[in-house]
Amino acid sequence: EEPVLLAELKPGRPQRYDWKSSCETWSVAFSPDGAWFAWSQGHCVVKLIPWPLGEAELCKTSERKSRGGKAETWSRGAAKERTLECGQIVWGLAFSAWPAAEDGDTDPACAMGLPCLVLATGLNDGQIKVWEVQTGHLLFSLLGHQDVVRDLSFAPNGSPILVSASRDKTLRVWDLSRDGVLFPSGDTFLLSPGRQVQVLSGHVQWVYCCSISPDCSMLCSAAGEKSALLWSMRSYTLIRRLEGHQSSVVSCDFSPDSALLVTASYDACVIMWDPYTGEQLRTLRHVPLYSMLDSSSEIHTSSLRSVCFSPEGLYLATVADDRLLRIWALELRSPVAFAPMTNGLCCMYFPHGGFIATGTRDGHVQFWTAPRVLSSLKHLCRKALRTFLTTYQVLALPIPRKLKEFLTYRTF
């Protein structure tokens, strides 16, 4: 079943060309609970869209399109949309829950004593601004990077750890816990130097992407190099270099159980790795659609821009410069579905599955249907076990070899 375009959001301001990348959507993000969506629509602006009944709204839109009716975007909740004026071009976005306020805490963002949602934005001048989503208030800024903050990743376990990737060729680890010291600077707050936990150096080119594994044990980073770097989130030391691509690695993502890592490169390939052993498990080659349909056609490849896992871990989505969104099943070497899109830059699954958001060079965001699947009991058991067992621990179990191969994703 081919992906269906459900809705398209466009910037509310005329395009400007006085700044490089001023109208490009380099990042889109869903909050972990799926209640909010954010996209960097260019012009130094981030748009925050509430997602109450968003899935139902999109389903209704899909039904109207399938019946030939006019596609409509969300009508409810539109008045609650927020625009964050960041003052600089926005490159990276990441949501996270903010710890509940303690007694005597006067922070208006969490005055009810409940966890609230924050959005971190990586900016063109090297700053990271952290916003409270419900109110749109700027909470504080993080200073340290010397160039564009290209990507951001919060620890998935809810701890207040943020990793940033920058064109200054470093990654920085930040502790955003409430017991840090804030000091005023104009109308906002700057974090004290103690909030920066670690600077990770090892890349020799711009760092494009960073991804923390769901079990929070590993960090993968991709730069304009042929190898990706894998770091320990416990010791903040380099574990290994993942070498196998023939051109710059630009995107990476872990599977939901942390057992797999995928990297996407300008060489038009996605490599699937075992992050624990560094073994290459599979290579997905992006052959243009017409070449796949016509064996007599000359094969051309096209640079990849983004790759992401589906929430249940059985599918991948990729965006490439050949203007196609591809959906891949984990056990197959060829895409199971295609969708034509123009100038795609990034992609992300809805946290509960069923939809994919893609960002484009003209500042637009498109929402597509994605395959819905009922995971088999075998996959659910594998996912549950691999959430807390490394590859080495699985191999040490007194179980049959074929079962070990299944649990370590060697039976594609």
C-alpha positions in Angstrom: 0.0 0.0 0.0 1.6 3.2 -1.2 1.9 6.1 1.3 -1.0 8.7 0.9 -0.4 12.4 1.4 -2.7 13.4 4.3 -1.9 17.0 4.8 0.7 19.6 4.0 1.7 22.6 6.2 3.3 25.7 4.7 5.2 28.6 6.2 3.0 31.6 7.0 5.5 34.1 5.8 6.9 34.9 2.3 10.2 33.2 1.5 13.4 35.0 2.1 16.7 34.3 0.3 19.0 36.7 2.1 20.2 34.0 4.5 21.4 30.5 3.5 18.8 27.9 4.6 16.4 30.5 5.7 13.4 28.7 4.3 14.3 25.1 4.7 12.8 22.5 7.1 15.8 20.7 8.3 14.1 19.2 11.4 10.7 18.0 12.4 9.7 16.5 15.8 6.8 14.8 17.6 6.7 15.0 21.4 7.1 11.5 23.0 3.4 11.2 23.8 2.4 12.4 20.3 0.5 15.4 21.7 2.6 18.1 19.9 4.4 18.5 16.6 7.1 21.0 15.9 8.9 22.0 12.7 11.5 24.6 11.8 9.8 26.4 9.0 12.6 28.8 8.2 12.8 32.5 8.8 14.1 31.9 12.4 10.7 30.5 13.4 9.5 27.2 14.9 5.8 26.3 14.7 4.3 24.3 17.5 1.1 22.5 16.7 -1.0 20.7 19.3 -2.1 17.2 18.4 -5.4 16.6 20.3 -7.2 14.0 18.2 -4.6 14.6 15.6 -4.6 11.0 14.5 -8.3 10.9 14.1 -8.2 14.2 12.2 -5.7 12.8 9.8 -7.7 9.6 9.4 -10.7 11.7 8.4 -8.6 13.6 6.0 -7.4 10.4 4.5 -10.9 9.1 4.1 -11.9 12.3 2.3 -9.0 12.1 0.0 -9.8 8.4 -0.8 -13.3 9.5 -1.7 -12.1 12.2 -4.0 -13.0 15.0 -1.5 -10.9 18.0 -0.8 -8.2 17.4 1.8 -8.4 19.6 4.8 -5.9 20.2 7.6 -6.8 20.4 11.3 -9.6 22.8 12.2 -9.7 22.1 15.9 -6.9 23.3 18.0 -5.6 25.7 15.3 -6.0 28.7 17.7 -3.6 27.0 20.1 -0.8 26.8 17.7 2.3 28.6 18.9 5.1 30.4 17.0 8.5 30.6 18.6 10.6 33.5 17.5 14.2 32.1 17.8 16.1 35.0 16.4 18.3 32.7 14.4 17.9 30.0 11.7 16.7 26.8 13.4 18.4 23.5 12.5 17.7 21.0 15.3 14.6 20.2 17.4 14.0 17.8 20.3 11.2 17.4 22.8 11.5 16.1 26.4 9.5 16.1 29.7 10.7 18.6 32.2 10.9 17.4 35.9 8.1 18.5 38.2 8.6 21.7 40.2 9.8 21.3 43.8 8.3 23.0 46.8 9.1 26.7 46.6 10.0 26.5 42.9 8.6 29.7 41.3 9.1 28.6 37.7 5.8 29.6 36.0 6.3 26.8 33.4 5.5 24.1 35.9 3.5 25.9 38.6 1.1 23.0 39.1 3.9 20.8 40.3 3.5 18.4 37.4 6.0 17.5 34.7 5.8 19.8 31.7 7.0 19.5 28.1 10.0 21.4 26.8 11.4 21.9 23.3 15.1 22.4 22.6 16.0 24.3 19.5 19.5 24.3 17.9 20.4 27.6 16.3 22.6 29.0 13.6 24.8 31.0 16.0 25.7 27.9 18.2 23.1 28.6 20.9 20.5 26.1 22.1 17.3 27.6 23.4 14.9 25.6 25.6 11.2 26.5 25.5 8.2 25.5 27.6 5.7 24.1 25.1 2.4 24.9 26.8 3.2 28.6 27.3 5.7 29.2 24.6 8.0 30.8 27.2 11.8 30.7 26.7 13.2 29.0 29.8 17.0 29.3 29.2 19.8 29.2 26.7 22.8 26.9 26.5 26.1 28.4 25.4 29.2 26.6 24.3 29.1 25.6 20.6 31.1 27.8 18.3 29.0 27.1 15.1 25.6 25.8 13.9 23.9 23.4 16.3 22.8 20.9 13.6 21.0 18.2 15.7 19.7 17.5 19.2 18.8 14.3 21.1 17.3 14.0 24.6 17.8 10.8 26.6 14.7 8.6 25.9 14.5 7.4 29.5 13.2 10.8 30.8 16.5 11.9 32.4 17.4 15.6 31.8 20.3 14.7 29.5 20.6 16.5 26.2 23.2 15.8 23.5 23.9 18.4 20.8 25.8 18.0 17.5 27.4 21.0 15.8 29.3 22.2 12.8 32.1 23.0 15.2 32.9 19.2 14.9 32.0 18.4 18.5 29.1 16.9 20.5 28.2 18.3 23.9 26.4 16.6 26.7 24.2 18.8 28.9 22.5 18.1 32.2 19.3 20.1 32.4 18.3 19.0 35.9 16.6 21.6 38.1 19.3 21.7 40.7 21.7 23.5 38.3 22.3 27.2 38.8 20.6 29.8 36.5 21.7 33.4 36.2 19.7 36.2 34.5 20.7 37.7 31.2 18.2 40.2 29.9 14.8 38.6 29.5 16.0 35.1 29.7 18.3 32.8 31.6 21.7 31.3 30.7 22.8 28.0 32.1 25.8 28.0 34.4 28.9 26.2 33.0 28.2 23.3 35.3 25.3 22.2 33.2 27.7 21.1 30.4 28.7 17.6 31.3 31.1 16.6 28.5 32.5 17.7 25.2 33.0 14.8 22.7 35.7 15.3 20.2 36.6 12.9 17.4 35.0 14.1 14.2 37.0 16.1 11.7 34.0 17.3 9.8 30.7 19.0 10.6 28.5 16.8 12.8 25.1 16.3 11.1 23.2 14.0 13.4 23.2 12.4 16.9 21.0 9.7 18.3 20.8 8.2 21.8 19.9 4.5 22.0 16.5 3.8 23.7 18.3 2.1 26.6 20.5 5.2 27.0 23.7 3.2 26.9 25.0 4.4 23.5 25.2 7.5 21.4 25.8 7.5 17.6 27.0 10.5 15.7 27.3 11.1 12.0 29.4 13.8 10.3 30.7 14.6 6.8 32.9 11.5 7.0 32.7 7.9 5.7 32.4 6.5 9.2 29.9 7.0 12.1 31.1 7.1 15.7 29.6 5.1 18.5 30.0 6.5 22.1 29.3 5.2 25.6 26.7 7.2 27.4 28.0 6.0 30.7 31.7 6.9 30.3 31.4 9.4 27.4 34.2 7.6 25.6 34.4 6.4 22.0 33.4 2.7 21.6 34.2 2.2 17.9 34.1 3.7 14.5 31.6 2.1 12.1 33.3 2.0 8.7 31.6 0.8 5.6 30.1 3.7 3.7 31.8 5.2 0.6 30.7 8.8 1.3 29.6 11.2 4.1 27.2 9.7 6.7 24.4 12.2 7.4 21.8 10.4 9.4 21.5 7.6 12.0 18.8 6.0 14.2 18.5 3.2 16.7 15.8 0.5 16.7 13.3 0.7 19.6 15.0 -2.2 21.4 18.5 -0.7 20.9 19.6 -3.9 19.1 20.0 -2.3 15.7 21.5 0.9 14.4 21.0 2.3 10.9 23.2 4.9 9.1 22.4 6.8 5.9 24.9 8.2 3.6 25.4 10.3 0.5 26.6 7.0 -1.1 22.8 6.2 -1.5 23.1 3.3 1.0 21.6 2.6 4.4 23.7 0.2 6.5 22.2 -1.8 9.3 24.6 -2.5 12.1 24.8 -4.5 15.3 26.0 -1.6 17.6 27.3 -4.1 20.2 29.6 -5.9 17.9 30.1 -3.4 15.0 29.0 -6.0 12.5 27.3 -5.0 9.3 24.0 -6.9 9.1 22.5 -5.5 5.9 22.9 -2.9 3.2 19.8 -1.2 1.6 20.7 0.4 -1.7 18.6 3.2 -3.1 18.1 2.5 -6.7 15.8 5.0 -8.5 12.3 3.7 -9.0 12.4 3.7 -12.8 15.6 1.6 -12.7 13.8 -1.0 -10.6 10.8 -1.1 -12.9 13.0 -1.2 -16.1 16.0 -3.5 -16.0 17.3 -1.9 -19.2 17.6 1.5 -17.6 20.9 2.9 -16.6 21.2 2.8 -12.8 21.8 6.2 -11.1 22.0 6.7 -7.4 20.9 9.6 -5.3 22.2 11.0 -2.0 20.3 10.1 1.2 19.1 12.7 3.6 17.4 11.0 6.5 16.5 7.6 8.0 14.3 6.6 10.9 12.8 3.5 12.5 9.1 3.0 13.0 7.9 2.8 16.6 7.5 -1.0 16.7 10.8 -1.5 14.9 9.6 -3.4 11.9 10.0 -0.7 9.2 12.4 2.0 8.1 11.6 5.3 6.3 14.2 7.1 4.1 14.3 10.3 2.2 16.7 10.8 -0.7 17.5 13.5 -3.3 15.7 11.5 -6.0 12.5 12.9 -4.6 11.1 9.7 -3.1 10.0 8.7 0.3 10.7 5.0 0.7 9.3 2.6 3.3 11.4 -0.6 4.0 10.4 -3.7 5.8 13.1 -4.9 8.2 13.5 -8.3 6.7 13.5 -7.3 3.0 16.2 -5.7 0.8 13.9 -3.7 -1.4 11.4 -1.0 -0.5 7.8 -2.1 0.1 6.3 1.3 -0.7 7.2 4.6 -2.4 5.8 8.2 -2.4 6.9 11.1 -4.6 8.0 14.1 -2.7 9.9 17.2 -3.7 13.2 18.1 -2.1 12.9 16.1 1.1 15.3 16.8 3.9 14.1 14.9 7.0 11.6 12.3 8.1 10.1 11.1 11.4 7.5 8.6 12.5 4.5 9.5 14.7 5.3 7.9 18.1 2.3 5.7 17.9 2.8 4.7 14.3 0.7 5.0 11.2 2.0 8.4 10.0 5.3 9.9 8.8 6.2 13.6 8.8 8.7 14.8 6.2 10.3 18.2 5.9 11.3 19.9 2.6 13.7 22.5 1.2 10.8 25.0 0.7 9.9 25.0 4.4 6.9 22.7 4.0 5.9 19.7 6.1 4.0 16.7 4.6 2.2 14.0 6.5 2.0 10.5 5.0 0.3 7.3 5.8 2.6 4.5 6.9 2.0 0.7 7.1 0.3 -0.4 10.3 1.3 -3.8 11.5 0.4 -6.0 14.3 3.7 -7.3 15.7 4.1 -11.0 15.9 4.5 -12.6 19.3 8.0 -13.7 18.2 9.0 -10.1 17.5 7.4 -8.8 20.7 9.4 -11.3 22.7 12.6 -10.4 20.8 12.0 -6.7 21.4 11.3 -7.3 25.1 14.5 -9.4 25.5 16.7 -7.1 23.5 15.7 -4.1 25.5 17.9 -5.3 28.3 20.2 -8.0 26.8 23.2 -7.1 24.7 24.2 -9.2 21.7 27.0 -10.8 23.8 24.6 -11.7 26.5 22.2 -13.3 24.0 25.0 -15.3 22.5 25.9 -16.6 26.0 22.4 -18.0 26.6 22.0 -21.8 26.7 19.5 -21.8 23.8 19.5 -23.2 20.3 21.6 -21.5 17.6 18.6 -20.6 15.4 17.0 -18.8 18.4 20.2 -16.9 19.0 20.2 -15.8 15.3 16.7 -14.6 15.5 17.2 -12.7 18.7 20.3 -11.0 17.2 18.6 -10.1 13.9 20.8 -12.5 11.9 17.8 -14.3 10.3 16.7 -11.7 7.7 
